[in-house]
Amino acid sequence: MLCAAAVLSGCASFRNNEIADAGALPDVSGYQNKPSVFVETHFFRGEPGAPVTEILVIRDKIHELVGKSLGDSGMFSRHSFDEADKAAADYTLRLDIYNHSNTGLAMAAGFISGFTFGVIPAAATDNYTLEAKLADTSGAVVSKATNKDSITTWIGLVFIPAMAATPEKALTGTLDNQLKTVLKELVAGGKLKYSDVMRRRAAPMFAGA
């Protein structure tokens, strides 16, 4: 019913910004030696700690989204989703993404808007919880982080001009900000190790002075 209402009227999705904008990530361009990372992703339907269902059909899209975020961050020498690269990576980053919402409320909202052909606007909210675990080469977890944000999709004739604000754009922006927040915490906490080549080259000069 929610989809039918969207077709008959207008649909627009917006981030709710429950967590602050991560902004610019730490600049690690001065380090020549950056860590490599193997990334393991899981997208679940359901709340953390409750029975969930993994949605495998969206895995390629999640890899595309996460891969772009990691590449743009410049924090790693290399990132891979291939299990064959796990043993050679400096770290393993596991990302568990949980999509949970009030399904009953969403159905009711879609029914009301669809029944009135979009005259009465309706809204449904999708919550996204990101749980991240960083492990070293021994498999020991060196950092854990969790954050939550949400997206509200509005349906109604009044939202036809805003139909460019698609659910995909909102989801991409939300998860990108959630992942950037995790990356900033990892650097701020000293969990990712970098080598400053210039500093190591300067050491012998001072030693021989």
RAHU-V95402 format. One record per backbone hydrogen bond with DSSP energy under -0.5 kcal/mol. NH is the residue of the N-H (numbers start at 1). CO is the residue of the C=O. E is the energy in kcal/mol with one decimal. If there is no record, write none. Layout:
NH_CO_E / NH_CO_E
This chain:
5_1_-2.5 / 6_2_-1.7 / 7_3_-2.0 / 8_4_-2.3 / 9_5_-1.7 / 12_154_-2.1 / 13_165_-3.5 / 14_152_-2.3 / 16_150_-2.4 / 28_26_-0.8 / 31_28_-1.6 / 32_30_-0.6 / 32_195_-0.6 / 33_195_-1.4 / 34_32_-0.8 / 37_78_-2.4 / 38_91_-2.7 / 39_80_-3.2 / 40_38_-0.5 / 40_93_-2.5 / 41_39_-0.5 / 42_95_-2.2 / 44_42_-0.6 / 44_97_-3.7 / 45_53_-3.1 / 46_44_-0.7 / 46_99_-2.1 / 50_47_-2.0 / 53_45_-1.8 / 55_43_-3.2 / 56_54_-0.9 / 58_55_-0.6 / 59_56_-1.9 / 62_58_-2.3 / 63_59_-2.7 / 64_60_-2.2 / 65_61_-2.3 / 66_62_-3.2 / 67_63_-2.7 / 68_64_-1.8 / 69_65_-1.9 / 70_66_-2.7 / 71_67_-2.4 / 72_68_-2.7 / 73_69_-1.4 / 74_70_-0.9 / 74_71_-0.7 / 75_70_-0.6 / 77_35_-2.0 / 78_35_-0.6 / 80_37_-1.8 / 83_81_-0.5 / 85_82_-2.2 / 86_83_-1.4 / 89_85_-0.7 / 89_86_-1.0 / 91_36_-1.4 / 92_135_-2.4 / 93_38_-2.9 / 94_92_-0.6 / 94_133_-2.8 / 95_40_-3.2 / 95_93_-0.5 / 96_94_-0.6 / 96_131_-3.0 / 97_42_-3.3 / 97_95_-0.6 / 98_96_-0.5 / 98_129_-2.8 / 99_44_-2.9 / 99_97_-0.5 / 100_98_-0.6 / 100_127_-2.3 / 102_125_-0.5 / 103_101_-1.3 / 106_102_-2.2 / 107_103_-2.4 / 108_104_-2.1 / 109_105_-2.6 / 110_106_-2.5 / 111_107_-2.2 / 112_108_-2.3 / 113_109_-2.4 / 114_110_-2.6 / 115_111_-2.8 / 116_112_-1.4 / 117_114_-1.4 / 118_113_-3.5 / 119_116_-1.5 / 121_119_-0.7 / 122_155_-2.4 / 124_153_-1.9 / 126_151_-3.1 / 127_100_-2.7 / 127_125_-0.5 / 128_149_-3.4 / 129_98_-2.2 / 130_128_-0.5 / 130_147_-3.0 / 131_96_-2.7 / 131_129_-0.5 / 132_130_-0.5 / 132_145_-3.1 / 133_94_-2.1 / 134_143_-2.6 / 135_92_-2.7 / 135_133_-0.5 / 136_140_-2.2 / 139_136_-1.8 / 142_134_-2.9 / 142_140_-0.5 / 143_134_-1.4 / 145_132_-2.3 / 147_130_-2.0 / 149_128_-2.5 / 151_126_-2.7 / 152_14_-2.5 / 153_124_-3.0 / 153_151_-0.5 / 154_12_-3.3 / 154_152_-0.6 / 155_122_-3.1 / 156_10_-2.3 / 157_118_-2.5 / 159_156_-1.6 / 160_157_-1.6 / 162_159_-1.0 / 163_160_-1.6 / 165_162_-2.1 / 166_164_-2.0 / 170_166_-2.1 / 171_167_-2.8 / 172_168_-2.6 / 173_169_-2.4 / 174_170_-2.3 / 175_171_-2.7 / 176_172_-2.0 / 177_173_-1.8 / 178_174_-2.1 / 179_175_-2.5 / 180_176_-2.4 / 181_177_-2.0 / 182_178_-1.6 / 183_179_-2.4 / 184_180_-2.5 / 185_181_-1.7 / 186_182_-2.0 / 187_183_-2.1 / 188_184_-2.7 / 189_185_-2.0 / 190_187_-1.5 / 191_186_-2.6 / 192_186_-0.7 / 195_33_-2.2 / 196_194_-0.5 / 197_195_-1.0 / 200_196_-1.7 / 201_197_-2.1 / 202_198_-1.4 / 203_199_-1.0 / 204_200_-0.6 / 205_202_-0.5 / 206_202_-1.5 / 207_203_-2.0 / 208_204_-1.9 / 209_206_-0.8
